[in-house]
Amino acid sequence: MIEFDHVHKRYPERGEALSDISFALAAGEMAFLTGHSGAGKSTLLRLIGLLERPSRGRVVVDGRDLGALPRRQIPLHRRQVGMIFQDHRLLADRSVFDNVALPLQVMGYGHREIGRRVRAALDHVGLLKRERATPVALSGGEQQRVGIARAVVARPPLLLADEPTGNLDPELSREIFELFERFQYVGVTLLIATHDLSLVARMPYRIMTLADGRLVNDSGGW
Ligand SMILES: Nc1ncnc2c1ncn2[C@@H]1O[C@H](COP(=O)(O)OP(=O)(O)OP(=O)(O)O)[C@@H](O)[C@H]1O
């Protein structure tokens, strides 16, 4: 599902944020990406979502060589990659329903189909009863689950999460990771950047570690 082939990312004002990264992630696999602050985790995820482009090397996602992707196909690529952020980036003045519906509205889905899919996504994350609430009325863990529902509502085959539990206590973090596991059971590929080493070390998944922009460790899971 994801292939990095000798990928470098250089920011003019900073130098190399990623150096010579090569790895492959199979379809249906779930893996964690760890490393110190500034190690390059977000940059790596942004390359997959085509929010950035590599300075050198090749990134292939679901058979698409992103460097060779025609500009008009970029929106289609982004739709196939669900992204989850630490700060969840919800619209504060819209209801939970509207926040989750947003990607489908952008894609031009009809009213009924949107209703059906949004409720299915909210049901998945256990928030069906809160569809009318605004994000401020929700706890941090619930807000993150709305962010996850929004990321999965268009059923992307690939989910990327950047510090999804950064603001949550261990119990809520565990719930979020269990939710990710359920998506993996139904065939979604997941790559999750996290500092939560104590939690992920207890789970049977591959852990890739970045240090100063290099992939220094890649354990294959249990
Ligand atoms: N748009 C940018 N312009 C210049 N430098 C950047 C940019 N984005 C990231 N960097 C730099 O690249 C390096 C890697 O940053 P990145 O955000 O990928 O690390 P990270 O591992 O996600 O860190 P954190 O855990 O703190 O989010 C850092 O030194 C950062 O300052």
The ligand as an ORCA input file, in Angstrom:
! r2SCAN-3c Opt
* xyz 0 1
  N       7.312     23.320      6.533
  C       8.520     23.213      7.117
  N       9.505     24.112      6.830
  C      10.720     23.996      7.402
  N      11.071     23.044      8.281
  C      10.138     22.144      8.606
  C       8.816     22.168      8.053
  N       8.109     21.134      8.554
  C       8.942     20.481      9.390
  N      10.153     21.073      9.421
  C      11.318     20.633     10.187
  O      11.592     19.296      9.845
  C      11.947     18.534     10.999
  C      11.006     17.368     11.166
  O       9.735     17.864     11.568
  P       8.455     16.943     11.780
  O       7.316     17.833     12.138
  O       8.296     16.050     10.635
  O       8.901     16.081     13.046
  P       8.017     15.183     14.040
  O       8.801     13.945     14.273
  O       6.647     15.056     13.492
  O       7.997     16.044     15.352
  P       6.813     16.235     16.429
  O       6.724     14.945     17.155
  O       7.319     17.353     17.277
  O       5.593     16.588     15.642
  C      11.939     19.521     12.182
  O      13.224     20.007     12.382
  C      11.042     20.629     11.680
  O      11.407     21.855     12.273
*
